[in-house]
């Protein structure tokens, strides 16, 4: 029972870390998109 609980906790921790990384990556993508839009607007390309 303990082994199952430990592996479940580890799996949950892994999922949690993966979600945090995905969230951070999403933020970077959004930031890049807004910077690109701003540069495009300023540059008049």
Buried (B, 14 or more C-beta within 10 A) or exposed (E): EEEEEEEEEEEEEEEEEEEEEEEEEEEEEEEEEEEEEEEEEEEEE
